[in-house]
Amino acid sequence: MSEAAEVIEAEARRDVRNRWLLSMPALLIILLAAAGPLLIVVVYSFLTPGPYGDVQWQPTLSGWVNVFLERDIFDETLSLADAHVSIFMRSVWLSLVTTVLTLLVGFPTAYFIATRPDNSRELWLFLITIPFWTNLLIRTFAILQIIRNEGLINTIMIKLGLFASPVQMLFTDGAILTGMVYVYLPLMVLPLYASMEKLDFRLLEAGYDLYATPFQVLRRIIVPLVKPGIIAGSILVFIPALGAYVTPSILGGGKNLMLGNLIELQFGQGRNWPLGAALSITLMLIVMVALLFYVRNAKGAGGRHG
């Protein structure tokens, strides 16, 4: 190797080393602020719960066992934890239904905005993003005031003579679903709009010229082209809905728990930090599976449509 090549190689190594040194403070902050607390939760999940809501440094798998199983207090036999399984199923079910409903509402909304003149799109997007300016707690209480027994919906139905007495809508799965659809709808609309804005609408005209029906145009042209936006919006809605805490707590009234409420209950009243930590990691694993699904489908969609 010539002397000039050695100098260039040494300079390249020095440049890489300097870059790592300059990045080290940021990497340490990320490690301590993100990975550090997560590591603590992982460690806590393998410890023994203390008598006063803390942990004892005695390694055990009881926290992980109690995620889906429960031990009988008399003979210590293990059986399926029906309450936990029910909460897991309810959380996944409500999150999936929330995702589907926001897609059904958000798809035509995004299409409407994407087909408006350029000078009016910003106004419609502004109206979509307005709820983000308000605290989540306030938005949830607004939904509560609408669906409670003396709320707007019941008042209108009674005045119209449709019902003689208020319909119980609050503190049900339907109330939680309504609140989550309202809260997470903008997270579905914005990715869909980003995909539809790039859509070449001449392709739709070509489909109609070839005697395709509106449904065929939707199924064969629009949906395949905006699939990345559908997947991204679904992930953005499903993940926070799965770990929702405020909306189920207020609209569910403590009777219809979701995973976020169950985790808070273990760290609070239950005083079982290892179980709460194990539930938190389980929730994170479910989120990771959803993200892997998104990445795989996003790459496939990108490969097919450029």
N, C-alpha and C positions, 0 to 999 in steps of 0.2 A: 504494500500500500504506500502511495506517495506521501510525502510530508504534507502537502496541501490537503489531501483527503483526510489525513489524521487530524489536522487542525479543524477542518469542517466538522468531523465527527465529534471531536471534543467540545466544539462550540454548541453542537446540537444537544449533547448530553448536559452541558451546563445550562442550556436554555430550559430543558425539561425539568432539571432540578430546581431552577429558580421558579418555574411555574408552580411546582408542587409546594415549595416553601411559601409562595404568596397565597396559595389556596388553602394552606393548612389552618389558619384561623377560622375560615368559613366552614371547613370540614369538621373541625372540632366543635363548633357551635351546633352544626347539624347533628353530629354524633351525640352530644350531650342533651340537646333539646328534643330530639326525636327518638333516636335509638335508646337513649338512656332510660327515659320513663317506660318505654315499651319493655325493655329488659327487666326492669323492676316488676312489672306486671307479670311477666313470664315466670320470674323467680317466685313471686308470691303464690302463683297458682300451684306450686309444688310444695308449699309449706302447710303447717297445721294451724287451723284457726285458733286464735287466743280467746280467753274468756271475756274480754272487754272490747272486742272489735278490732283487735290487732292480730299479729301473727306470731307464732312460736317457731323458732328455727329448728324444726324437726321435719325432715323431708318426708313427704307422703303423697300418694296419688289420689287421696280422697276428694280433693277439689275437682279433679277431672272425672272421677267416677260419678260424682254427684251431679254432673251436668245432665246426664240422661237417666241416672239410676238413683234410687234412694234406699237407705238401709233401715230395716225395721228396728225400732227402739227396744224390742223385747228379745228377739232371737238373732238380730243383726243379719238377717238374710237380705239379699239384694233383690229389688224389683224395679220395674220401669217407673220413672218419675213422671207420672201422668201430667202433673201441673207444668213441668218444664217442657215436656213434649208438646203439650197443648199451646203453650206460649210461643214456642219455636214455630209450630205450624201456623198459628195465627199471624205471627210476624211475617213469615214468608208469603203467606196467602194475601194478606193486606198489602204488602209491598208489591206483589205481582199485579194485583187488581188495580192498585194505584197507578202503576206503570202503564197498564193497558188503557185505563180511562184517560190519563193525561195524554197518551198517544192519540186516542180517538178524538179528543178535544183539540189537542195541540196541532195535529196534522192539518186539518182544514184552516186553523188559525194562521199557521205559518204559510200555507199556500195563499191565503188571502193577502197577507202582508207582502209576499214575494211578487204578487201580480199587481200591486198598486204602483202608481207612477213614482218615479224616483224621488220627487220632492215631497211625497207624503209618507214614505216608508219610515222615515226617522220618527215621525209623530206616532205611528202605530207601535214601533219598537219602544218608544218612550212610555206609552201606556202599558205595555207588557211588563216593563221593568219597574214601574212605580211601586208594586208591592215590596220589592227589595229594599225600599227606603224606610219601610216600617219594621219595627222589631217583630220577630216571630211570635213572641208572647202576645203582643197586641193583636196581631192578625188572627191568632187562635181564639182569643176572647171575642173578636168580632164575629167569627163563625158561631161561637157559643151563643151570642145574643140573637143570632138569626134562627137557630134550630132548637132553642130551649122551649119549654112548655108555654111560656108567655112571650115567645119570640115572634119575629116577623112572619114566618111561614105559618105557624099555628094560628096566629091572629087573623091572617088573611083567609085561611081555610074555614075558620069558625064564622067569620063575618059573611062568607059566601054560602054558608049553610052546608058545607061539605061534611063537616064533623060537628058533633054536639059538644065534644070535650077535646082538650089538647091531645095530640098524638105524641107518645114518648119517643123522641128521636135522640135525645141526649143520652150519654153514657151507654152507647151501643157501638158495635163494630161499624155500623153505617155512619155514625157521627165521626168516628176516627177516620174512616175512608174519605168522607166529605172534606174534612179538614186537611188531610194530606194531599188530596187532589188540588185543592185551592192553593196550598203552600208551595207545592212542587211543580205546578203547571208551567211557570216561566222557564224552569230548567229543561223542559221538553221543547218548548216553542223555539227557544233561541238556537239550539243545534239544528233543528229541522229547518229553520229559516236560513241558517248559514249554508245548508246544502241546497235548498230550493233557489236561493239567490243565484247560484251558479248554473242552474238548470237551463238548458237551451230549449226554450219553448217552441222553437221551430220543429223539434222532434214531435211535439204533441200535435202540431198542425199536420205533419206528415202522417201520423197515425190516423187522424181523422180522414185525411185524403184517401187512405187505404181502407176506409169503411170500418175502422175499429170503433167499438162502442165506448162511451166514457169509462165504463168499468174496465174494459180491456186496456185502454190507455193508462188508467191508474195502475193496473196490476202489471202490465208488461213494460211500461216506460217509466212512469214517475217513481214508483216504489223501488225498482232496482237502482235507479240513479241516485236516489236520496237515502239509500240504505245506510251509508255511514252516519248520516244525521239521526236516523231512527235508532241505530245501535248506541250512539253516543248519548242521545237524550234518554234512552231507556236506562243506561247505566247511571247517568246523573240523577235520575229519579229513584231508581231501585235502591241504590246504596244508602243515601240518607234516610229514605223511608224505612229501610230495614232496621236502622238504629235509632229511629225517632223516639224522643222522650217527652218533649213538651206537649205535642198534640195528643198522644194517647193519654197522658196524665190528666189533661184538662177535659178533653171531650169524652174520654173513657171513664173518668171518675174513679180510677183506681180499681175498677172491676174487670176491665178488659185490658190486661197488661200486654205489653210487647217487650222485645228483648232489652231495649234501653231501660224500661221500668224495672225489669227483673234484675238487671245488673245493679241499678241504683239501690234496689231493695236489699241486695246482699251486702253492699258496702255500708248501708245505713241501718235500717231496723234489724235486718237479719244478722249483722255483725259476723259475717262469714266472708272475709276478704279473699281467701283462696278460691272459694267457689265463684265469687264475683270476678276475680281475675281470670279464671278458667272460662267463664262465660264470655268475657271480653275478648279473649284470644279466639274462642270459637266464632264469635261474630266477625272478627277480623279475617279468619280463614274463609268464611262464607263470602266476604267482600272480595278477597283475593281470587276466589274461584270465578266470581262475576267479572272481575277485571281481566282475568285470563281469557274468559269467553269473549269479552269485548275486543281484546287485542287480536285474538285469532280471527274473529269475523271481520274486524277492520282491515287486517292485512289481506284477507281474501277479497273483500269488496274493492280495496285499492288496486289489487292485481287485475281484477276483471274489468274495472272501469277506469283504469289509468290513474 
